[in-house]
Amino acid sequence: MTSTAVEHLETQSGNPYAGLSLNTMTTKSWTVVEAVDAAAAAGLGAVGLWRDRVQETGVEKAAKIVRDAGIRVSSLCRGGFLTDLGDPAIALESNRQAIDEAAELGTRELVMVAGGIPDRDLAGARRRLEDRLAELVPYAAERNVRMALEPLHPMYCADRAVISTLGQALDLAAPHPADTVGVVVDSFHIWWDPELEQGIAAAGEQGRISSYQVCDWLVPMAADPLLSRGMMGDGVIDFAVLGASVRDAGYRGDVEVEIFNEDIWATDGNQVIETMKDRYLELVRPALLR
């Protein structure tokens, strides 16, 4: 029986957090240096970087900071927003830059948020997404970067992402090689999907799972739904079921904690990481071990 990524990383290092990644949005106020230093000091194996923080630091310097800390970049966020009605050359150039940044940072996974509906034509927005993604595939392939399509919860369809399910993301990815177009399994966005287990299994069979991102769905939601992500265990998501599906699908990458939450942002970042580690051990990691 093949070992999971968590088992492999932990066997190599003796560290139960070797497969855990801090997304810089979870500690939003921290610079790249602060996030990387804290993640490394806490024994985490990786960080997930957002482009705004990388660009503040400079891509070359950010890459060196991560290398010197001895950890990985699990993903770069974000590319995408390919549905706009304006000049497509602008969006395409921005995404080529994001692909270049991912390559320099040493991560294969560039998270892609599709973009919303600039008019009332949902089908047209999805066609533009399909066409522009296809234009970017050769560029990404040349740089050994995979564009990781992230389906977002349907409440974000109008302004952020016209793909809402893993099934839709896989249909969009299907014409392209699995090492160039993948999908993101983000607990917050897809936990509700009645076809979730089938979608994760299909993504695994195709070798397209780029990232497993975790946080919880809070009840009641925050006034701003964008900021309604919670720490694992503070909401309604069953991470045992979700994690087992990801494990059985053969995912071998990092588990990335990405949380948008004003209360968490106001908490000391080191305390956030310690809580994150505890919840990972309690709720997320057990399902990833065979």
C-alpha positions as CSV (number, residue, x, y, z in Angstrom):
1,M,0.0,0.0,0.0
2,T,1.4,3.4,-1.0
3,S,2.0,5.7,1.9
4,T,0.3,9.1,2.0
5,A,2.2,12.3,1.7
6,V,1.8,13.0,5.4
7,E,3.2,9.7,6.3
8,H,6.1,10.1,3.9
9,L,7.0,13.6,5.1
10,E,6.7,12.6,8.7
11,T,8.8,9.5,8.3
12,Q,11.5,11.5,6.7
13,S,11.6,14.3,9.3
14,G,10.0,12.9,12.5
15,N,7.8,16.0,12.4
16,P,4.0,15.7,12.6
17,Y,3.7,19.1,11.0
18,A,5.9,18.4,8.0
19,G,2.9,18.4,5.6
20,L,1.2,21.5,7.1
21,S,1.4,24.8,5.2
22,L,0.6,28.4,6.5
23,N,-1.2,30.5,3.8
24,T,-0.1,34.1,4.2
25,M,-3.8,35.2,4.2
26,T,-4.3,33.5,7.6
27,T,-1.8,35.9,9.2
28,K,-2.7,38.7,6.9
29,S,-0.6,41.5,8.5
30,W,2.7,39.6,8.3
31,T,5.3,40.2,5.6
32,V,6.8,37.3,3.7
33,V,9.8,37.3,6.1
34,E,7.5,37.2,9.2
35,A,5.3,34.4,7.8
36,V,8.2,32.3,6.6
37,D,10.2,32.7,9.8
38,A,7.2,31.9,12.0
39,A,6.2,28.9,9.9
40,A,9.7,27.5,10.0
41,A,10.1,28.1,13.7
42,A,6.8,26.3,14.3
43,G,8.0,23.3,12.4
44,L,5.6,23.7,9.4
45,G,6.8,22.3,6.1
46,A,5.5,25.0,3.8
47,V,3.9,28.3,3.2
48,G,1.3,29.3,0.7
49,L,2.1,32.8,-0.6
50,W,-0.2,35.5,-1.9
51,R,1.2,37.6,-4.8
52,D,0.6,41.0,-3.0
53,R,3.0,39.9,-0.2
54,V,5.5,38.5,-2.7
55,Q,5.5,41.7,-4.7
56,E,6.0,43.8,-1.6
57,T,9.2,41.8,-0.9
58,G,10.3,41.2,-4.5
59,V,10.0,37.8,-6.1
60,E,13.7,37.0,-6.1
61,K,14.1,38.0,-2.5
62,A,11.0,36.1,-1.4
63,A,12.2,32.9,-3.1
64,K,15.5,33.2,-1.3
65,I,13.8,33.8,2.0
66,V,11.8,30.5,1.6
67,R,14.9,28.6,0.4
68,D,17.0,29.8,3.3
69,A,14.3,28.8,5.8
70,G,14.3,25.2,4.4
71,I,10.6,25.0,3.7
72,R,8.5,24.8,0.6
73,V,6.0,27.1,-1.3
74,S,2.9,25.0,-1.4
75,S,1.1,27.4,-3.8
76,L,1.0,30.9,-5.1
77,C,-2.3,32.8,-5.1
78,R,-3.6,34.1,-7.3
79,G,-4.0,34.2,-11.1
80,G,-7.2,34.1,-13.0
81,F,-9.9,36.8,-13.4
82,L,-10.1,35.8,-17.0
83,T,-13.8,36.7,-17.7
84,D,-13.6,40.5,-18.0
85,L,-15.1,42.1,-21.1
86,G,-12.1,44.4,-21.6
87,D,-8.9,43.9,-23.5
88,P,-8.0,40.2,-23.0
89,A,-4.3,41.0,-23.4
90,I,-4.3,42.7,-20.0
91,A,-5.6,39.7,-18.1
92,L,-3.4,37.3,-20.1
93,E,-0.2,39.4,-19.4
94,S,-1.1,39.5,-15.7
95,N,-1.4,35.8,-15.6
96,R,1.8,35.2,-17.5
97,Q,3.5,37.3,-14.8
98,A,1.9,35.2,-12.1
99,I,3.2,32.0,-13.9
100,D,6.7,33.5,-13.9
101,E,6.5,34.3,-10.2
102,A,5.4,30.8,-9.4
103,A,8.3,29.3,-11.3
104,E,10.8,31.6,-9.6
105,L,9.3,30.8,-6.2
106,G,9.7,27.1,-6.9
107,T,6.1,26.1,-6.7
108,R,4.3,24.2,-9.4
109,E,0.8,25.3,-8.3
110,L,-0.6,28.7,-9.2
111,V,-4.1,29.0,-7.8
112,M,-6.6,30.4,-10.4
113,V,-9.7,32.3,-9.4
114,A,-11.8,32.3,-12.5
115,G,-13.5,35.7,-12.4
116,G,-17.1,36.8,-12.2
117,I,-19.8,38.0,-14.5
118,P,-19.3,41.5,-15.8
119,D,-22.7,41.6,-17.5
120,R,-25.7,39.2,-17.3
121,D,-24.2,36.6,-19.6
122,L,-22.9,33.7,-17.5
123,A,-22.4,31.4,-20.4
124,G,-20.4,34.1,-22.2
125,A,-18.2,34.6,-19.1
126,R,-17.5,30.8,-19.0
127,R,-16.6,30.8,-22.7
128,R,-14.1,33.6,-22.2
129,L,-12.6,31.7,-19.3
130,E,-12.3,28.6,-21.4
131,D,-10.7,30.4,-24.3
132,R,-8.2,32.4,-22.2
133,L,-7.2,29.5,-20.1
134,A,-6.3,27.7,-23.3
135,E,-4.1,30.6,-24.4
136,L,-2.1,30.4,-21.2
137,V,-1.6,26.6,-21.2
138,P,1.5,26.6,-23.4
139,Y,3.2,29.4,-21.5
140,A,2.6,27.5,-18.2
141,A,3.8,24.2,-19.6
142,E,7.1,25.8,-20.7
143,R,7.7,27.0,-17.1
144,N,6.6,23.8,-15.4
145,V,3.8,25.6,-13.6
146,R,0.3,24.1,-13.2
147,M,-2.7,26.4,-13.2
148,A,-4.9,25.2,-10.3
149,L,-8.5,26.0,-11.0
150,E,-10.3,26.9,-7.7
151,P,-14.1,26.4,-7.7
152,L,-15.6,28.9,-5.3
153,H,-18.9,28.6,-3.4
154,P,-21.9,29.6,-5.6
155,M,-22.4,32.8,-3.6
156,Y,-19.3,34.2,-5.3
157,C,-20.4,33.3,-8.8
158,A,-21.3,36.9,-9.8
159,D,-18.2,38.7,-8.7
160,R,-15.4,36.1,-8.3
161,A,-15.7,32.7,-9.9
162,V,-18.1,31.4,-12.5
163,I,-17.1,27.8,-11.6
164,S,-18.6,26.5,-8.4
165,T,-18.0,22.8,-8.3
166,L,-15.1,20.4,-8.8
167,G,-17.1,18.9,-11.7
168,Q,-17.1,22.2,-13.5
169,A,-13.4,22.7,-12.8
170,L,-12.6,19.3,-14.1
171,D,-14.7,19.9,-17.3
172,L,-12.7,23.1,-17.9
173,A,-9.4,21.3,-17.2
174,A,-10.2,18.2,-19.4
175,P,-8.8,19.4,-22.7
176,H,-5.4,20.1,-21.1
177,P,-2.6,18.0,-19.7
178,A,-3.0,17.2,-16.0
179,D,0.5,18.6,-15.2
180,T,-0.6,22.0,-16.7
181,V,-4.2,22.4,-15.4
182,G,-5.3,21.1,-12.0
183,V,-8.0,21.8,-9.4
184,V,-8.0,23.0,-5.8
185,V,-9.9,21.2,-3.1
186,D,-10.8,24.0,-0.7
187,S,-13.0,22.8,2.2
188,F,-14.8,26.2,2.6
189,H,-15.9,26.3,-1.0
190,I,-17.0,22.8,-1.8
191,W,-18.0,21.0,1.4
192,W,-21.7,21.4,0.5
193,D,-21.5,19.7,-2.9
194,P,-23.7,16.5,-3.0
195,E,-21.3,15.2,-5.7
196,L,-18.1,16.1,-3.7
197,E,-16.8,12.6,-3.1
198,Q,-17.2,11.7,-6.8
199,G,-15.5,14.9,-7.8
200,I,-12.5,14.4,-5.6
201,A,-12.2,10.8,-6.8
202,A,-12.3,11.9,-10.4
203,A,-9.7,14.6,-9.8
204,G,-7.5,12.0,-8.2
205,E,-7.9,9.5,-11.0
206,Q,-6.9,12.3,-13.5
207,G,-3.9,13.4,-11.3
208,R,-5.3,16.9,-11.1
209,I,-5.5,17.7,-7.4
210,S,-3.2,20.7,-7.0
211,S,-3.9,21.7,-3.5
212,Y,-5.9,20.7,-0.4
213,Q,-6.9,23.9,1.5
214,V,-8.7,23.8,4.8
215,C,-10.7,26.1,7.0
216,D,-14.2,25.9,8.4
217,W,-17.6,27.2,7.5
218,L,-19.0,29.3,10.3
219,V,-22.6,29.5,11.5
220,P,-23.8,32.1,11.7
221,M,-21.8,33.7,8.9
222,A,-20.0,37.0,9.2
223,A,-21.8,40.1,7.8
224,D,-19.2,39.9,5.0
225,P,-19.3,36.4,3.6
226,L,-15.8,36.8,2.3
227,L,-14.6,37.0,5.9
228,S,-16.6,34.0,7.2
229,R,-13.9,31.4,7.2
230,G,-13.1,29.9,10.5
231,M,-10.4,27.8,12.2
232,M,-11.0,24.1,11.7
233,G,-13.4,22.8,14.3
234,D,-15.2,26.2,14.7
235,G,-17.8,25.4,12.1
236,V,-19.8,22.6,10.4
237,I,-17.3,20.9,8.0
238,D,-16.6,17.2,8.6
239,F,-12.8,17.0,7.9
240,A,-12.8,13.3,8.6
241,V,-15.0,12.6,5.5
242,L,-13.4,15.2,3.4
243,G,-9.8,14.2,4.3
244,A,-10.5,10.5,3.7
245,S,-11.7,11.4,0.2
246,V,-8.6,13.4,-0.6
247,R,-6.4,10.7,0.8
248,D,-8.1,7.9,-1.2
249,A,-7.8,10.1,-4.3
250,G,-4.1,9.8,-3.9
251,Y,-3.2,13.4,-3.1
252,R,0.4,13.7,-2.0
253,G,0.8,17.4,-1.4
254,D,0.7,19.8,1.5
255,V,-2.4,20.7,3.6
256,E,-2.7,24.5,3.4
257,V,-4.6,26.5,6.0
258,E,-6.2,29.6,4.4
259,I,-8.5,31.7,6.6
260,F,-10.2,35.1,5.9
261,N,-11.4,36.2,9.3
262,E,-11.1,39.6,11.0
263,D,-11.0,38.1,14.5
264,I,-8.1,35.7,13.5
265,W,-6.3,38.6,11.8
266,A,-6.5,40.6,15.0
267,T,-5.0,37.7,17.0
268,D,-1.2,37.3,17.5
269,G,0.0,35.3,14.5
270,N,2.1,32.9,16.6
271,Q,-1.0,32.1,18.6
272,V,-2.9,31.5,15.4
273,I,-0.2,29.1,14.2
274,E,-0.3,27.1,17.5
275,T,-4.1,26.8,17.3
276,M,-3.8,25.8,13.7
277,K,-1.3,23.1,14.6
278,D,-3.5,21.7,17.4
279,R,-6.6,21.6,15.1
280,Y,-4.6,20.0,12.3
281,L,-3.5,17.2,14.6
282,E,-6.9,16.7,16.1
283,L,-9.2,17.1,13.0
284,V,-7.3,17.0,9.7
285,R,-4.2,14.8,10.0
286,P,-5.9,11.6,11.2
287,A,-8.0,11.3,8.1
288,L,-4.9,11.6,5.9
289,L,-3.2,8.7,7.6
290,R,-4.0,5.2,6.3
